[in-house]
Amino acid sequence: MSTVPIPFSEPPWLMGLPSAYYNESHKKWQKTCRALVDKLLMPEGGEWEKAGDVPTDLYQKFVSANFLIPNLSAPLPVKWLHKLGIHELPGGLKVEDFDYLHTLIYVDEMARTGSLGPSGAVTTGLAFGLPPILKFGDQQLQERFVPDLITGRKRICIAITEPEAGSDVSNIVTTATKSECGKYFIVNGTKKWITNGLWSDYASMAVRTGGPGPSGLSMLVVPLLDTPGVTMRRIKVGGQTAAGTTFMELDNVCVPIANLIGLEGHGMKYVMQNFNHERLTISISVNRISRVAIAAVFAYCLKREAFGKTLMEQPVVRHRLAKCGAELEAHWAWIEQFTYCMTKLSEEEANKELGGLTALAKAQAGRVVEICASTAVLLFGGNGYTRSGMGEIAERIYREVPGARIPGGSEDVMLDLAIRQLVKNFQRKKKELEVELERSGRSSKL
C-alpha cells in the first residue's frame, strides 16, 4: 500500500485488519477485480453517469476480459462453463472454486465509482435475467439460450415490474395467452423500470398465464430487439442514469411455447428465489457507494477550514461522521457474516433460512446510504449541492438513495417481508420440535 487510506474508505479487511472470512483465493481475487475495475470503469465512470449512458462497446470489453460471469450467483454453472470452454475467471480463479465471498468482492469492487449506473449497465441484465433459465429451465431451453448469453453474443434482462405492480409482484397484469394453434403465447402488457432493457435481445419475463394471484404467474423468455410488437424507450431516472432503465410495451408479441421457463403457474416461486441474489448484491453495492460518500467527505473535512479551524476539529462534524461510520460498518459486518453463511448452506437451506434476512439487509442498505449521502452533502456544503467540482460525488450518490430504497423490493415491503418470514420459520421449527418431542415422549413448553 503506497498511501494511508482515509478512514471508512475500505472495508476493514482491506484496511489491514484481520478477518476470519477471506482466504488467499479471495485476496487474490480482490486484487484482480480492482485492477480490472480500475481499467474498465474508474477512469470515466463518473462522466458516463453524468452523461446518462455508457459507451456501446463497454459490454464487449467486459466479455473480452471474461469479467461478466462473476455476476452469476455462486456456485457458478460449472457444467455449462466447461462445456463452453470456460474453466477459469480472470486471475486464474477456477470456476468451480468461485463462492459467495468471491461474489461479495466482485460486487463491492464494481461499485467503487460511487454510482450504480456504469456497473449496472453491464451487469444487471445477466445477473438477474439468466439465473431463472439456469435454475428452472429444462435442458432444451438452456441449450437454446445459455451459450449465447454466457459468451456475451446476446444480452438478457429481467422484466418483472409494471406500472401498477412494483413490489406487489402477485398483481402483475401482463398476459400470455396461448394461440389457437397452441404453438405460441401471445404476450400483451407493459413493463417499467427494466434495467438494461434497451440493449437486451431477451427478457426473462413474469407474465400472467392463469387466473388472479400468485398461482396465475409464469415466466417466459421473451424476445425483445427487432421483435414485432415490442416497443422500448429509455426512462430518465434520478440515479443509475447510465444503466439503461427501460419502458416496454408488448402488443401481441408471439413467444414460442417452448420459451416457458420451468412449469406454468410456478412463476411467483421463481421470481422470489431470484430476488434473494438480487437483494444481497444490492446490499453490497449500496454499502460501497455509502463508503465512497463518507470517505470523500471525511477527506474534505480534514482540509476544509471554517471559523479558523478545519471542519474535522468541529465536534459536531466528528459526531455526524461517527454516526455514519457506525451504521456503515455494522451493516458491512452483517453482510460479511451473511455472505459467509451462503458459502456453507445449500441453496435450498439458504432460501429457507436467509430469505427474510436478505430482505432486511437490503432495507438496511437503503437506510445506511441515506444517512451517509445526506451527511456528505451537508458537510460538503454548497459543493455537495453542485453537480460538478469537489463535492459532485456526494450530490450524485444522494440521488442514488431512492434507487437503493425502492428497486428490488421497496423498503417497507422488505421490512414486513422479513418479519413475516422469520415468524414463519419460527413456527415451522416449533412444530418440528414438538413432533420430535412427542415421538420421544417429552413435551415442549414453547
FITIMAR-742802 format. One record per residue (C-alpha): z negated, x negated, y negated; chain; residue number from 0. Coordinates in Angstrom, 3 decimals. Layout:
N
((Z,X,Y),'A',NUM)
...
***
This chain:
446
((0.000,0.000,0.000),'A',0)
((1.178,-1.634,-3.246),'A',1)
((-0.711,0.696,-5.598),'A',2)
((-4.018,2.560,-5.594),'A',3)
((-3.287,6.271,-5.038),'A',4)
((-4.520,8.846,-7.538),'A',5)
((-7.417,10.928,-6.142),'A',6)
((-6.163,14.044,-4.293),'A',7)
((-2.584,12.711,-4.295),'A',8)
((-2.523,12.315,-0.497),'A',9)
((-4.340,13.874,2.458),'A',10)
((-7.457,11.861,3.351),'A',11)
((-5.834,10.192,6.355),'A',12)
((-3.147,8.778,4.062),'A',13)
((-5.781,7.642,1.564),'A',14)
((-7.077,5.199,4.169),'A',15)
((-9.867,7.312,5.639),'A',16)
((-10.364,7.511,9.425),'A',17)
((-9.056,10.557,11.271),'A',18)
((-9.525,11.731,14.836),'A',19)
((-6.244,13.652,14.855),'A',20)
((-3.438,11.139,14.392),'A',21)
((-2.245,8.588,16.929),'A',22)
((0.231,5.757,16.454),'A',23)
((3.161,8.094,17.099),'A',24)
((2.051,10.342,14.234),'A',25)
((1.522,7.392,11.890),'A',26)
((4.973,6.013,12.644),'A',27)
((6.499,9.487,12.220),'A',28)
((4.874,9.856,8.797),'A',29)
((6.466,6.624,7.600),'A',30)
((9.836,7.752,8.969),'A',31)
((9.594,11.138,7.264),'A',32)
((8.503,9.618,3.982),'A',33)
((11.427,7.223,3.928),'A',34)
((13.956,9.989,4.636),'A',35)
((12.439,12.406,2.109),'A',36)
((12.416,9.615,-0.471),'A',37)
((16.115,9.148,0.205),'A',38)
((17.312,12.740,0.577),'A',39)
((15.066,14.837,-1.680),'A',40)
((12.802,12.958,-4.055),'A',41)
((15.351,11.366,-6.418),'A',42)
((16.938,14.638,-7.575),'A',43)
((14.896,17.456,-6.020),'A',44)
((13.313,18.391,-9.326),'A',45)
((16.676,18.593,-11.067),'A',46)
((18.117,20.711,-8.258),'A',47)
((15.244,23.143,-8.575),'A',48)
((15.718,23.263,-12.343),'A',49)
((19.432,23.962,-11.876),'A',50)
((18.719,26.597,-9.223),'A',51)
((20.886,25.113,-6.471),'A',52)
((21.327,22.124,-4.193),'A',53)
((24.495,20.097,-3.517),'A',54)
((26.811,21.673,-0.964),'A',55)
((26.621,18.574,1.243),'A',56)
((22.811,18.359,1.401),'A',57)
((22.576,20.274,4.673),'A',58)
((25.049,17.967,6.367),'A',59)
((23.137,14.929,5.104),'A',60)
((20.106,16.251,6.947),'A',61)
((22.254,16.933,10.005),'A',62)
((23.653,13.392,9.934),'A',63)
((20.129,11.983,9.735),'A',64)
((19.070,14.198,12.687),'A',65)
((16.364,15.443,10.344),'A',66)
((16.685,19.217,10.794),'A',67)
((15.430,19.557,14.371),'A',68)
((11.757,18.935,13.377),'A',69)
((11.906,22.329,11.626),'A',70)
((11.655,23.999,15.003),'A',71)
((8.230,24.829,16.373),'A',72)
((6.647,22.471,18.871),'A',73)
((7.309,21.910,21.671),'A',74)
((10.950,21.405,20.855),'A',75)
((13.667,22.964,23.064),'A',76)
((13.906,19.779,25.100),'A',77)
((16.333,21.073,27.727),'A',78)
((18.802,22.169,25.094),'A',79)
((18.437,18.949,23.103),'A',80)
((19.019,16.804,26.178),'A',81)
((21.983,18.969,27.144),'A',82)
((23.479,18.283,23.711),'A',83)
((22.830,14.554,23.978),'A',84)
((19.844,14.508,21.597),'A',85)
((16.971,12.513,23.069),'A',86)
((15.275,11.071,20.005),'A',87)
((14.404,12.025,16.445),'A',88)
((14.567,9.538,13.550),'A',89)
((12.302,6.544,14.055),'A',90)
((12.712,6.670,17.832),'A',91)
((10.371,9.628,18.442),'A',92)
((11.295,11.138,21.809),'A',93)
((11.929,14.871,21.532),'A',94)
((9.562,15.602,24.425),'A',95)
((6.719,13.812,22.595),'A',96)
((7.012,15.956,19.458),'A',97)
((3.869,18.054,18.925),'A',98)
((2.479,20.291,16.194),'A',99)
((0.884,17.375,14.357),'A',100)
((4.386,15.931,14.011),'A',101)
((5.360,19.343,12.598),'A',102)
((2.500,19.180,10.102),'A',103)
((3.553,15.731,8.938),'A',104)
((7.186,16.738,8.558),'A',105)
((6.442,19.892,6.565),'A',106)
((3.908,18.099,4.365),'A',107)
((6.320,15.296,3.514),'A',108)
((9.187,17.693,2.783),'A',109)
((7.115,19.432,0.088),'A',110)
((6.386,16.277,-1.902),'A',111)
((8.997,17.192,-4.513),'A',112)
((6.467,19.706,-5.813),'A',113)
((8.834,22.580,-5.195),'A',114)
((9.562,24.706,-2.161),'A',115)
((13.190,25.188,-3.250),'A',116)
((15.080,21.979,-2.313),'A',117)
((13.412,21.610,1.074),'A',118)
((13.670,25.347,1.738),'A',119)
((17.403,25.205,1.040),'A',120)
((17.951,23.190,4.203),'A',121)
((15.040,24.118,6.451),'A',122)
((14.040,27.770,6.197),'A',123)
((17.015,29.361,7.921),'A',124)
((16.972,27.164,11.005),'A',125)
((13.183,27.042,11.195),'A',126)
((12.793,30.807,11.480),'A',127)
((16.255,32.061,12.452),'A',128)
((16.813,30.037,15.625),'A',129)
((13.420,30.411,17.417),'A',130)
((13.908,34.103,18.320),'A',131)
((17.122,33.168,20.142),'A',132)
((15.451,30.233,21.898),'A',133)
((12.313,32.128,22.892),'A',134)
((13.637,35.592,23.676),'A',135)
((17.421,35.397,24.061),'A',136)
((18.976,35.358,27.508),'A',137)
((20.952,32.370,28.751),'A',138)
((24.303,33.898,27.793),'A',139)
((23.169,34.484,24.225),'A',140)
((21.798,30.982,23.941),'A',141)
((24.990,29.446,25.306),'A',142)
((26.986,31.195,22.575),'A',143)
((24.847,30.213,19.607),'A',144)
((22.387,27.391,20.243),'A',145)
((24.805,24.433,20.499),'A',146)
((26.443,25.071,17.109),'A',147)
((23.133,25.808,15.396),'A',148)
((21.174,22.808,16.678),'A',149)
((24.001,20.411,15.859),'A',150)
((24.472,21.864,12.364),'A',151)
((28.028,23.079,12.854),'A',152)
((26.805,26.577,11.979),'A',153)
((23.866,27.916,9.986),'A',154)
((21.466,30.780,10.577),'A',155)
((18.749,32.620,8.672),'A',156)
((16.039,35.153,9.445),'A',157)
((16.605,38.629,7.947),'A',158)
((13.555,40.877,8.155),'A',159)
((12.595,42.037,4.662),'A',160)
((14.151,45.072,2.991),'A',161)
((13.809,46.580,-0.489),'A',162)
((11.357,49.177,0.843),'A',163)
((9.945,47.189,3.785),'A',164)
((8.365,43.858,2.967),'A',165)
((5.093,43.130,4.735),'A',166)
((5.355,46.590,6.345),'A',167)
((7.832,45.421,8.971),'A',168)
((7.468,48.580,11.054),'A',169)
((9.054,50.541,8.173),'A',170)
((12.455,48.809,8.435),'A',171)
((15.321,51.272,7.977),'A',172)
((18.438,49.147,8.574),'A',173)
((20.059,50.859,11.551),'A',174)
((22.030,49.598,14.523),'A',175)
((23.674,52.443,16.429),'A',176)
((25.874,51.981,19.468),'A',177)
((29.583,52.607,19.052),'A',178)
((31.331,55.302,21.075),'A',179)
((32.923,52.651,23.260),'A',180)
((29.487,51.182,23.992),'A',181)
((30.568,47.629,23.170),'A',182)
((29.073,47.274,19.684),'A',183)
((26.119,48.003,17.486),'A',184)
((27.203,49.378,14.106),'A',185)
((24.782,47.991,11.537),'A',186)
((24.109,49.680,8.191),'A',187)
((21.478,48.891,5.590),'A',188)
((20.228,46.250,3.168),'A',189)
((18.149,43.095,3.414),'A',190)
((16.455,41.483,0.434),'A',191)
((14.834,38.122,-0.382),'A',192)
((16.591,36.428,2.545),'A',193)
((16.249,32.658,2.154),'A',194)
((19.438,30.665,2.931),'A',195)
((21.390,33.889,3.485),'A',196)
((24.237,32.868,1.173),'A',197)
((25.126,29.916,3.356),'A',198)
((24.428,31.336,6.807),'A',199)
((27.000,32.120,9.461),'A',200)
((24.487,34.338,11.267),'A',201)
((21.172,36.087,10.812),'A',202)
((18.509,36.864,13.370),'A',203)
((18.020,40.360,12.002),'A',204)
((15.434,43.059,12.570),'A',205)
((17.150,46.442,12.910),'A',206)
((16.241,49.949,13.975),'A',207)
((17.882,50.853,17.283),'A',208)
((15.464,53.670,18.118),'A',209)
((13.059,56.111,16.509),'A',210)
((10.460,55.526,13.808),'A',211)
((7.705,52.943,14.036),'A',212)
((7.469,49.555,15.745),'A',213)
((8.851,50.719,19.102),'A',214)
((12.200,51.538,17.486),'A',215)
((12.855,47.977,16.303),'A',216)
((15.114,45.381,17.907),'A',217)
((16.573,42.016,16.894),'A',218)
((20.254,41.141,16.755),'A',219)
((22.280,38.060,15.938),'A',220)
((24.398,39.477,13.105),'A',221)
((27.450,37.535,11.853),'A',222)
((27.476,37.096,8.064),'A',223)
((30.011,34.766,6.446),'A',224)
((33.552,36.161,6.395),'A',225)
((32.427,39.258,8.312),'A',226)
((33.901,42.656,7.324),'A',227)
((31.242,44.930,5.863),'A',228)
((28.852,42.128,4.848),'A',229)
((28.276,41.559,1.133),'A',230)
((25.872,38.900,-0.113),'A',231)
((24.749,37.839,-3.570),'A',232)
((22.132,35.459,-4.896),'A',233)
((18.847,36.825,-6.208),'A',234)
((17.262,34.951,-9.090),'A',235)
((13.569,34.428,-8.397),'A',236)
((10.740,32.709,-10.274),'A',237)
((10.109,29.925,-7.761),'A',238)
((12.108,28.315,-4.947),'A',239)
((15.131,28.810,-7.183),'A',240)
((17.253,26.347,-5.174),'A',241)
((16.618,27.934,-1.765),'A',242)
((19.466,30.461,-1.874),'A',243)
((17.483,33.715,-1.951),'A',244)
((19.929,36.472,-0.994),'A',245)
((20.501,40.220,-1.173),'A',246)
((22.570,41.539,1.758),'A',247)
((24.435,44.798,2.122),'A',248)
((25.681,45.795,5.572),'A',249)
((28.289,48.532,5.730),'A',250)
((29.430,49.469,9.249),'A',251)
((29.164,45.896,10.491),'A',252)
((30.321,45.586,14.112),'A',253)
((27.990,43.443,16.205),'A',254)
((28.635,42.919,19.936),'A',255)
((26.046,44.483,22.232),'A',256)
((25.714,41.014,23.755),'A',257)
((24.167,39.819,20.463),'A',258)
((20.941,41.681,21.240),'A',259)
((18.006,39.259,21.283),'A',260)
((15.820,39.965,24.298),'A',261)
((15.106,43.603,25.046),'A',262)
((15.928,46.635,22.952),'A',263)
((12.812,48.058,21.328),'A',264)
((10.885,44.772,21.501),'A',265)
((11.843,43.597,18.007),'A',266)
((8.397,44.045,16.478),'A',267)
((6.843,41.755,19.075),'A',268)
((9.483,39.099,18.447),'A',269)
((9.085,39.299,14.670),'A',270)
((5.303,38.993,14.797),'A',271)
((5.327,35.975,17.112),'A',272)
((7.895,34.296,14.870),'A',273)
((5.635,34.888,11.861),'A',274)
((2.903,32.624,13.257),'A',275)
((5.025,29.479,12.933),'A',276)
((6.271,30.576,9.521),'A',277)
((2.788,31.212,8.169),'A',278)
((1.440,27.884,9.397),'A',279)
((4.302,25.949,7.802),'A',280)
((3.855,27.919,4.569),'A',281)
((0.187,26.903,4.572),'A',282)
((1.076,23.240,4.994),'A',283)
((3.801,23.127,2.337),'A',284)
((1.793,25.138,-0.184),'A',285)
((-1.169,22.825,0.269),'A',286)
((1.102,19.871,-0.523),'A',287)
((2.547,21.339,-3.721),'A',288)
((-1.036,22.164,-4.763),'A',289)
((-1.808,18.498,-4.184),'A',290)
((1.182,17.441,-6.279),'A',291)
((-0.007,19.619,-9.155),'A',292)
((-3.606,18.461,-9.171),'A',293)
((-2.706,14.782,-8.669),'A',294)
((-0.249,14.899,-11.582),'A',295)
((-2.793,16.360,-13.974),'A',296)
((-5.521,14.036,-12.660),'A',297)
((-3.388,11.073,-13.671),'A',298)
((-2.683,12.714,-17.046),'A',299)
((-6.401,13.269,-17.718),'A',300)
((-7.123,9.584,-17.114),'A',301)
((-4.919,8.545,-20.046),'A',302)
((-4.668,11.530,-22.406),'A',303)
((-7.091,11.226,-25.337),'A',304)
((-8.597,14.068,-27.359),'A',305)
((-11.570,14.087,-29.712),'A',306)
((-11.985,10.331,-29.399),'A',307)
((-12.134,10.092,-25.596),'A',308)
((-9.938,10.634,-22.578),'A',309)
((-9.823,14.091,-21.047),'A',310)
((-11.457,12.644,-17.936),'A',311)
((-14.527,11.820,-19.986),'A',312)
((-14.969,15.518,-20.813),'A',313)
((-17.436,17.169,-18.375),'A',314)
((-15.559,20.488,-18.444),'A',315)
((-12.373,18.734,-17.327),'A',316)
((-14.118,16.995,-14.452),'A',317)
((-15.683,20.306,-13.461),'A',318)
((-12.263,22.004,-13.250),'A',319)
((-10.760,19.147,-11.242),'A',320)
((-13.733,19.141,-8.876),'A',321)
((-13.346,22.844,-8.080),'A',322)
((-9.661,22.363,-7.358),'A',323)
((-10.293,19.339,-5.169),'A',324)
((-12.901,21.185,-3.133),'A',325)
((-10.567,24.122,-2.448),'A',326)
((-7.634,21.828,-1.707),'A',327)
((-9.382,19.507,0.737),'A',328)
((-11.289,22.286,2.500),'A',329)
((-8.005,24.097,3.133),'A',330)
((-6.343,20.904,4.339),'A',331)
((-9.206,20.144,6.738),'A',332)
((-8.834,23.642,8.193),'A',333)
((-5.058,23.198,8.542),'A',334)
((-5.523,19.905,10.392),'A',335)
((-8.088,21.392,12.772),'A',336)
((-5.939,24.457,13.241),'A',337)
((-2.842,22.355,13.966),'A',338)
((-4.785,20.233,16.428),'A',339)
((-5.624,23.434,18.322),'A',340)
((-1.891,24.122,18.504),'A',341)
((-1.420,20.838,20.376),'A',342)
((-3.977,21.868,23.007),'A',343)
((-3.242,25.562,23.552),'A',344)
((-0.286,27.122,25.301),'A',345)
((1.983,29.283,23.190),'A',346)
((0.504,32.406,24.758),'A',347)
((-3.051,31.254,24.068),'A',348)
((-2.196,30.239,20.511),'A',349)
((-0.585,33.586,19.734),'A',350)
((-3.629,35.387,21.109),'A',351)
((-6.366,33.239,19.589),'A',352)
((-4.823,31.941,16.376),'A',353)
((-2.585,34.764,15.126),'A',354)
((-5.220,36.246,12.843),'A',355)
((-6.404,32.853,11.674),'A',356)
((-2.809,31.870,10.875),'A',357)
((-2.586,34.857,8.559),'A',358)
((-5.893,33.880,6.962),'A',359)
((-4.799,30.265,6.436),'A',360)
((-1.595,31.485,4.809),'A',361)
((-3.544,33.802,2.494),'A',362)
((-5.919,30.994,1.565),'A',363)
((-2.969,28.723,0.756),'A',364)
((-1.926,31.137,-1.977),'A',365)
((-5.418,31.104,-3.446),'A',366)
((-5.500,27.293,-3.389),'A',367)
((-2.172,26.856,-5.167),'A',368)
((-3.181,29.445,-7.749),'A',369)
((-6.298,27.554,-8.821),'A',370)
((-4.625,24.131,-8.643),'A',371)
((-1.472,25.144,-10.511),'A',372)
((-3.254,27.137,-13.203),'A',373)
((-5.738,24.300,-13.754),'A',374)
((-2.890,21.800,-14.026),'A',375)
((-1.094,23.945,-16.607),'A',376)
((-4.301,24.392,-18.609),'A',377)
((-5.217,20.693,-18.641),'A',378)
((-1.671,19.623,-19.471),'A',379)
((-1.933,21.972,-22.443),'A',380)
((1.339,22.607,-24.229),'A',381)
((3.038,20.139,-21.901),'A',382)
((2.124,22.361,-18.965),'A',383)
((3.835,25.306,-20.616),'A',384)
((7.095,23.439,-21.040),'A',385)
((9.983,23.197,-18.587),'A',386)
((10.663,19.573,-19.438),'A',387)
((8.699,16.421,-20.088),'A',388)
((5.467,15.116,-18.641),'A',389)
((3.978,18.487,-17.731),'A',390)
((7.036,20.187,-16.278),'A',391)
((5.815,19.673,-12.704),'A',392)
((2.779,21.852,-13.430),'A',393)
((4.887,24.576,-15.027),'A',394)
((7.267,24.539,-12.061),'A',395)
((4.514,24.706,-9.449),'A',396)
((2.810,27.523,-11.365),'A',397)
((5.982,29.577,-10.840),'A',398)
((5.637,28.959,-7.092),'A',399)
((2.320,30.819,-6.913),'A',400)
((3.780,34.311,-6.267),'A',401)
((6.149,32.792,-3.712),'A',402)
((3.124,31.453,-1.855),'A',403)
((1.141,34.680,-2.015),'A',404)
((3.878,37.202,-1.139),'A',405)
((6.614,35.977,1.293),'A',406)
((5.681,35.556,4.947),'A',407)
((3.195,38.404,4.609),'A',408)
((1.621,39.457,1.330),'A',409)
((-1.886,38.158,0.679),'A',410)
((-3.829,41.412,1.015),'A',411)
((-1.922,42.317,4.171),'A',412)
((-2.731,38.883,5.626),'A',413)
((-6.438,39.205,4.853),'A',414)
((-6.580,42.602,6.530),'A',415)
((-4.474,41.467,9.497),'A',416)
((-6.763,38.500,10.052),'A',417)
((-9.898,40.620,10.351),'A',418)
((-8.212,43.276,12.491),'A',419)
((-7.018,40.658,14.958),'A',420)
((-10.387,38.894,15.019),'A',421)
((-12.081,42.214,15.774),'A',422)
((-9.507,42.928,18.484),'A',423)
((-10.147,39.548,20.097),'A',424)
((-13.900,40.070,19.898),'A',425)
((-13.677,43.467,21.566),'A',426)
((-11.371,42.127,24.280),'A',427)
((-13.694,39.219,25.059),'A',428)
((-16.733,41.501,25.018),'A',429)
((-15.078,43.809,27.539),'A',430)
((-14.083,40.867,29.746),'A',431)
((-17.652,39.580,29.656),'A',432)
((-19.075,42.983,30.543),'A',433)
((-16.737,43.218,33.548),'A',434)
((-17.737,39.734,34.654),'A',435)
((-21.453,40.503,34.299),'A',436)
((-21.070,43.791,36.140),'A',437)
((-19.415,42.015,39.034),'A',438)
((-22.260,39.523,39.202),'A',439)
((-24.898,42.229,38.940),'A',440)
((-26.109,41.292,35.481),'A',441)
((-25.990,43.230,32.205),'A',442)
((-24.818,42.422,28.690),'A',443)
((-26.767,43.134,25.521),'A',444)
((-23.749,42.555,23.236),'A',445)
***
